[in-house]
Amino acid sequence: MSARKSLLVASVNVNGLRAAITRGMAGWVASRHLDVITMQEVRAPGDMVADLVHEAGCTRWHVAHAECAAKGRAGVAVATRAAIGGCRAGLPGDATAKMYDDTGRWLEADVATPDGRGLTVVSCYVHTGDTNDEARMCEKLSFLDAATERMEHLRAAGRHVLLTGDLNVGHTELDIKNWRGNRGKAGFHPSERARFDRWFDDLGWVDIGRRFAGDVAGPYSWWSWRGKAFDIDSGWRIDYHVASPDLAAMARSHTVDRAPTYAERWSDHAPVVVEYRW
């Protein structure tokens, strides 16, 4: 009988890849034996990203990147030790989905799996939204709807599917320390949370973080740079691994790599790391 195979996948909003490297991201990479890293808010030109990923400690890794047309904004990437079988930027679909093609918010990368089904890993960055700006809020909700349609399409093809990234939504009261003060605001608005309800309650997608944590507050993955939010753990859990059911059954651990101290942070987000084992 062959040995079981595992895949260690990390997702992190780097808050600017060049800045994260300057602040010490490579030290974290060296401390982990990762197979896949998905990154959000890369905020770097496409011709620089592969070199930056290597500088971050992922030497000779394979890199896919979706750049935002607006310079210095958004940008998502997937870096893997193994070869990437194919990658696609933007949300395929109708005209509504096409509006996100050049925003650097959605990137799919295909990697092989021991069971032969293959895995599509998505690095996704959902913008914050603004309940005082109807157009901006509608754009966020339509993005989530387009993402739902794409997730279902990928799953129907028979592949394992893993949506990772900074989704900028706290699903329940357990996901935001100050949930009372954020009721009705972007990031904790009922319309956003309802999309997550549909994913997890109706469509069968699995929130890996909540499955492992149980009914406890957090663990949070984002804290403001300002004030004492990090020190008192007043954060938000907005960085996710959302897995198709068969893949979720293979998850063996979930860890938020929170920095030991404020001074050792290299992003305002902490990496979320999950081991999947076949």
Secondary structure, DSSP 8 states (H G I E B T S, - for coil): -----EEEEEEEE-SSHHHHHHHTHHHHHHHS--SEEEEE---S-HHHHHHHHHHTT-TT-EEEEE-BSSTTS--EEEEESS---EEEES--SSHHHHTTTTBS-EEEEEE--TTSS-EEEEEEE-----TT-HHHHHHHHHHHHHHHHHHHHHHHTT-EEEEEEE-----SGGGBTTTGGGTTSTTS-HHHHHHHHIIIIIS--EEHHHHHH-SSS----B--SSTTTTTTT--B--EEEEE-HHHHTTEEEEEE---SSGGG-SSSB--EEEEEE-
